[in-house]
Amino acid sequence: MRLTFLGTGTSGGVPSIGCHCEVCRSTDPRDKRLRCSALLETDTTRVLLDCGPDFRQQIMPFDFKPIDAVLLTHIHYDHVSGIDDIRPFCTFGAVNVYANEATVRLLHVTMPYCFSDHLYPGVPLLDLHAIAPHEPLRVGDIDIMPIQVMHGKLPILAFRIGPLAYITDMKTIDDGEMSYLKGVDTLVVNALRIKKEHHSHQLLADAIAFAKRVGARRTYLIHCTHQMGLHAETSRILPKGVFLAYDGLTITI
């Protein structure tokens, strides 16, 4: 499998509007972060992990071929607001979208025109599927195990996919979920910034501690703000096996 990080930024992206810090002024492309999303591919299957407001820009460099599934972690704007831009891929047929029950329900509220009895021409064709933690699903040749993490007080989904775990927007995780992360080789997990506690996101130290707890061979940090610092400088202080992901990075699972 191949995982491409389409976006590694937090809800506002990097550069941050109106900011003139050294990160936002950086010319290093690794310091430019679109909203969080990733594309998981095998030779026969393509799965999109979250679909935020930058999806159109993120997907343009890729071959135009079907998206077999969209996995949504939660309903927040920076993770779902690009769904309307899936409409070109509906030329291949309706796109399957998997999310927890709350996200499915709220998508009917935020995008009612996609789910009315009389769809107007051109509307994206979406097959919504409510999924629950610990109920496995299979998309093409990819086996997926949803697990639950806490985004502050909001239960959201993370995904175990073979040796890969993809977790974003996590603040805490229940001990009972850890068994589903046993044997993870590649961990993708959120790290908002270095300092200043946040009510619903991990900081860098939290993410490093969690990576150690999981015991993954390699960990890639995502959902970062400009307060994570320059990619080149922050990378130097990370422990062995922990890396700052960046937009466009492709890794083999």
N, C-alpha and C positions, 0 to 999 in steps of 0.2 A: 504493500500500500504506500501511497504518497500523500503527505499532508502539506498543503500550501497555506501559509498564513496570509489571508487576504487583507486582514486588518488586525492591528495589535494595540489600538488605542482605546481609551475610555470614551465616555459618552460625548465629550466635546472634541475629540480628536486632537492631534498635534500636527502643526502649530495650533495653539489655543488662540481664539479670536481676541485681538486687542493686546496680546502679550508680546513683549519684546525681550524675554529672557534668552539666554544663550542657546537653550534647546530649541525654542521656537524660531530663532534666527539661524540655526545650524544649516549648513549645506550638505551634511551627511544624509544620504537618503534613508539611512536606518533610523533617523530621528523624525521622519515623517510618518505619522501613524493615523491611518483611517480607522473607522469604527470596527469593533471586533467581529471577525468572521474567519472561517477557514473552509477549505475545500479538500475533501478526502476522496482519493481516486484509486481504483484498481484498473486492470486492463479492460474491465467490462462494466464497472459501476462507478457512479459519481454521486457523492453525498455532500450537501452544503450544510455547514454548521452555523446557524444563525444567519440572518439576512437583514442587515442594517441599512441606513440611509445611503451608504456609499457603494451598495452592491453593483449598480450599473457600471461604475468606474472600475470596480475591482474585477469584474468578470470579463471585461472587454478584451484583455490580452489572451484569453483562453479560446480554444476551439469551440465553435458553436455546435454542441451536441447535447443530448438530453441530460437533465438533472433528475436522477432517480428518486431522490428524497431530500427534503429540507428538514433538519432537526432543529427545533427551537428550544432554547434554554428557558426563556421566560418572555413576558409580554413587553418589557421596557422598550421604548422607542428605538434606542440604539441597537437593538437586537432583532426587531421585526419590521421596521418601517420601509425596508426595501422590497417587501414582498410583491408590491404592485409591479416592480420591474422584472419579475419573473415571467411576465406575460409573453415575451418572445419565445421562451422555452415551451410554452403551451402549444406551439405548432407541432410538437411531438406527442401531445396528449396532455391530459390533466396532470399536474404536478402533485405528488404526495407530500403533505406537510404533517410532521409529527410533533406533538407538544403535549404538555400536561393539560388536564381538564380545564384549569383556570385560564390558561393561555388560549385554548380553543374557544372557550366561551367569550373571552374578551376580543378575540379577533373578529367575531361576528358583530361586535359593537364598533370597533375601530374601522372595519372595512366592510360595512353592510352591503355595499354594492357588489361584492364578490359572492354573496350567499343569498341573494334574493331569489324569488321564484321565477323571475323573468330577467335574466342576465342580458345586459346590453352588449352589442358586438364589441369585441376587443378586450373585454374584462378578463383578467387572469383566471384560468380554470384551476381551482385548487381542491384537492381531496384532503380534507382535514381528518386526522386520526388522533383521538385522545389516547395517550399512553400513560402508564404509571410506573413509578420506580419498581425495579426488580422484575418487570415483565419483559422478557427479551423479545426482540424483533429482528427480522432478517430483511435486508435490502440487497437484492442481487446476490453477490457473494460475500457480503459484509454482515457479520453478526454484531448486534448492538445491544448493550445492557444499560438501560437508563438507571441512574441512581439519583438520590436527592441530597442537595446541599442547601444551606441557608444563606440567603442574600439579605443580611439583617434579619428581619422577621418574616421574610417572604420565602417560602419553599420553592426552589427552582430545580431544574434538571441539569445533571451532568451526564457524561456518556463514557462507558467503558467499551472499547472496541478492540477486541483481541488484546495485544500488549500495550495498547494506547488508552490513556484516560484523558478526556478533554473536560476541563472544569473552568468556568468563568463566573465572575461576580460573586464568588464565595466569600463569606465571612467566617462561617463555622460549618462543621460537619459532625453529624452524630456518630458516636463510636460504632453503632450498628452498621453504618455504611462502609466502614473501613474494610470489611471482609471482601467487598466487591472490588477493592483495589489491590488485592493480594496478587503479586506477580506482575504488576505493571512495570514495563520496561521504559516506556516513554510517557512522561507526565507533562501535560500542558495545563497551566494554572495561573490564575490572576494574581497580579501584584501591582497595586494601584500607584504607590509612590514609596519613597524611603522613609519619610517622617510624617508626623501629624496623623493621629488616629482617625479612622473613618468608621462610621456606624455600621456600614454594610459591605465593606471591602477589606480584604487582607492588605497589609503593607508588605514591603519586601522581606523583612525579617520573618513575618508570619508565613509567607510562601516558602521561604527556605526551610523553616522548621517543618512545614507540612511535607515538603519534598523528602526530607530526611525520614519522616514518619512513614511515608509510603515506601521508601527504599528504591525508588526508580533509578535506573542507571543514568538517565539524563532527564532534565527538567527544562521546559521552555516557558518563560514568563510572558504573560500577555495582559491586556486591558490596563495599559500603563498610561499615566498622565505625563505631562512635561516635567513634573516634579520628580520623576524617576531619574532625571539627569541625562547627560549625554550618553548615548549608547556606548561609545568607545571608552569613556571613563568609568561608567558603572559596571561594564563588563569585567573590568580589571579587579573589582572587589568581590565578585561572585565566587562562591566555592566551586570546587571541581565538579563538573557534571551539571551545573546550573547555568543557563544561558538566557540572555534577553532575546526573545523572538523579535523579528522585524518584518514589516510588510514585504511580501514577495518571497520570503524564505520558504524553500521546499525541503522537507526531510523525508527520509524513507523509514517506514515503520516495519 
